[in-house]
Amino acid sequence: TQSTWGDFIFLNFQKMHRVRALQCHLAPLTIIPESCASSSMSTSKALRIWLDRYHIDARDELFTLTQTDPLFCHDYSIPMHELQEITWRRLKRINEVFKYGQNLMAMEEDKSLYNLAICDALYYFDTSIIVRVGAQFGLWFGTLLFLGTDRHTRYYERVASMELAGCFALTELGHGSNARAIETTATYNPASQTFVVHTPTESAQKYLIGNGLTAEMSTVFAQLFVNGVHYGVHAFIVPLRNPDRTVYKGVKIASCGHKMGLNGVDNGRFWFDNVEIPRENLLNKYGDVTVEGVYESPIPDNDMRFAATLSALVVGRVMMVQGANNMAKIGVATAIKYAEQRRQFGKLNEPERKIMEYTSHQRKLLPIVAQCYAFIPAIHHLAGLMLDRSDDVAEQFKRTKEIHFLASGLKSLSGWHMASSLQSCREACGGQGFKSNNRIGILKADGDAWLTFEGDNSVLMQQVGKPLMKDYEKLFTGSKISKKLLFASRHLKCNPLQFPFPVVWDDGDNQWAKDSSLDKAEGSYEYMTDLQWLETVMEARELFIFDLLLKRYAAAKADARSDFDAWNVCSDLAADGSKAHIERHILKCFRADLEIPSAAAIRPMLIKLGALWALWTLTHDSRFLALQLLPVGVMSAMDEQINVLLTQLRPHAETLVDGFGIPDHLLGVCAKDYVHANSYQKALTSSSFHGKAAL
């Protein structure tokens, strides 16, 4: 017999509910496993192992360096140009100790994991330095490694040692997200066997380029012209400065000035006035020009070649997902540790209550903790895809498309998660959250860049939505099921052209919401913490959004609208569908990683965190609420279940944030002892105002 989506979901709700209800009666709820019950420290260590997974000793070595080396002492009142110089010196020290450039040059999986671990830990220290890691190594060196060929290996040693500073110049004043339309040109001159790089308009100036004032050379992206034929965007090595640090002939360099954050990054802008560079300075892995002026490429398709050329950006986005989550971790760890000390209000003649005891405060902070944990498996999955490189161009292009798809979605969601989390943490800390030495405000200002650089988040979500819409169109017409949508085969047991939309939830004999035994059974809503049930709900949400999207798009096309206009009226649904898809992916990865060995001792706690994140995500999704996929009573119960989970997790709040593995000196000063941190004696030794903190 055929069944609709609604029938399938109802039957699964029934089955999962009864299993969960039976489990409820058979076994008491355990959050802390017996093996860890006697020691919160062992639990936090187990959590950290599950979170970090590799090269934990190297991370701790970095933390020790930032605590003991005076070069890494934070001073939030330092002038911008001095901060930029110190940040570069800090990066050199990091590279000297941890051999970051040498590891990158080796291109070995374990050394790549080592570098990822260093970056992960470095995010806890300072975001400016990690952006400069990305500029020098991820982008400048990355383009040499992955877009260049043997003729560019002569640069490797000097770049790896930071003797040769460089940058990555793609963004222009007039073009950021639409990189395909950049205006800078590179025209081949066969007579001199050179390319002439030129900035034709003011809007074509290279803009907000990290390391721009330090760099001696740059990977510059420009439109390639050979014998009057346009071959699209290519990458070139262009000198910016001479060996004596004077500006190279035909190049103009200026600072982007003071910014709202990331002022340890020397963002610059460039203009090129017919700058000649040797033919060999074309990074020619995917396209080359012979001495005679003949263009050659192993990828004949312009779109494929453009995507392959920009593949270097993927590494940056992977690191940014990791970094956004880490910034949220710093904020919420500081806020929770402060909330376990800070007391406000209470009964007369009794000690005031810790503010962490208030449900409103728990709802502000614990879902952030859950979200930080929920993102981790998806981050590890993405990093694994990135490290699994292929020498086959077609295979690597296919893999890069998958990485770009996931990295774009995760970069957007992690950035929004970070921004909203830090705002909540700032408010949760009151006036302490407003102080720079408690780090939350600094991270808010620095992290705001995550919402737009390396791709505007809203644009990236539409880039996720377009291929998904095509996949769903094929799915619904029965022509093809992509790997991303294999889960839908469980739902679409009927002819995909005939099932009813929307599902009428209060009609039919199989409605579990009408089943009195389900409504009245003791603990009947325990199934709501079942991650399989929650993933099924997320699947249904995604399916219904894309069905609605395709119907709206078809209606727009029926009104004789152009492809652009039809897409434009659907872009909000596309973004919501993309969000639903990536969130389902996050939960899928989370469930999978509950089975790895390091999860065994802490699985009950992780399940509660995953359930809290999923319930919070669903109940705070306006599109999901508008779809009315679940009865009002069930939605209300889901919100109540959030409070149940908060009650269960609240005693372990500090253990959970200790599991992040962030050392005390990298948290806000109010996290450890906010009274002592604000004492007069501490003011006397403060560096915040260069000795003028106490008068």
Number of C-alpha atoms within 10 A of each C-alpha: 4 9 13 19 22 21 19 18 20 18 15 16 22 18 15 18 22 17 14 19 19 14 14 16 11 9 8 8 11 11 17 19 15 11 11 16 13 11 12 17 14 15 24 22 18 18 27 20 18 24 21 18 12 15 17 17 10 16 23 16 15 20 21 13 16 20 17 10 11 9 14 17 12 15 15 14 12 16 11 17 15 11 20 24 14 17 23 21 15 17 19 18 16 19 18 14 12 17 18 24 23 17 19 22 20 11 12 12 15 14 18 18 18 22 21 20 20 23 23 20 24 22 22 20 25 21 23 25 24 24 22 23 25 25 25 26 25 24 26 26 28 23 24 26 23 17 23 23 15 10 12 17 12 9 13 18 14 12 20 21 16 18 11 17 22 28 31 29 28 24 23 25 16 18 18 19 18 12 18 18 15 24 24 24 25 28 21 25 19 17 9 12 18 20 26 20 27 23 21 15 12 12 15 22 26 29 24 22 24 27 28 29 23 21 23 23 20 27 25 26 30 26 20 24 20 17 12 9 10 12 15 18 27 25 28 28 25 25 21 27 20 12 10 7 11 10 15 18 15 14 19 15 18 13 15 16 12 14 13 11 18 24 21 28 30 27 24 22 21 22 22 24 14 18 20 22 20 16 23 20 18 28 25 24 19 22 20 18 19 12 16 10 16 12 15 13 14 12 17 11 9 13 12 15 21 18 17 22 22 20 21 21 20 22 19 20 25 23 23 27 26 24 26 27 29 22 29 29 26 26 32 29 29 29 30 26 23 25 24 17 17 18 15 11 11 11 8 7 6 8 11 13 16 16 21 27 15 12 14 11 16 22 15 18 25 24 24 29 24 22 25 26 24 28 26 21 22 25 23 18 15 20 20 14 15 18 15 10 14 11 7 9 14 14 12 16 19 14 17 22 17 16 22 25 20 24 30 27 28 29 30 28 23 25 27 19 19 30 23 14 27 30 17 20 25 24 16 24 25 11 9 23 26 15 17 17 20 24 25 31 21 21 24 22 16 20 24 18 16 23 20 16 15 19 20 17 23 17 17 23 27 23 18 23 25 15 13 21 19 13 19 22 18 14 19 20 12 13 9 13 18 14 8 13 16 11 13 19 11 9 20 18 15 14 13 14 9 9 16 11 12 14 16 12 18 13 9 10 9 16 18 22 19 15 12 9 11 17 15 10 11 12 15 18 20 21 23 23 22 18 21 18 19 21 20 18 20 22 21 20 23 23 21 20 21 26 18 19 24 21 13 17 23 15 13 19 16 11 10 11 14 12 11 10 14 19 22 14 14 18 20 16 22 26 21 22 28 26 22 25 25 23 25 21 21 24 24 17 19 22 19 12 20 19 11 11 9 17 18 14 17 21 19 16 21 24 20 21 26 26 26 30 23 28 23 20 16 21 16 12 13 10 16 22 15 8 14 15 19 16 13 12 10 14 17 12 16 21 16 14 21 23 17 13 18 21 14 16 22 16 12 17 21 18 20 27 25 21 24 23 21 21 15 15 14 20 24 25 22 25 24 17 13 17 11 13 17 13 10 12 11 13 18 13 13 16 17 16 13 11 12 12 14 12 6
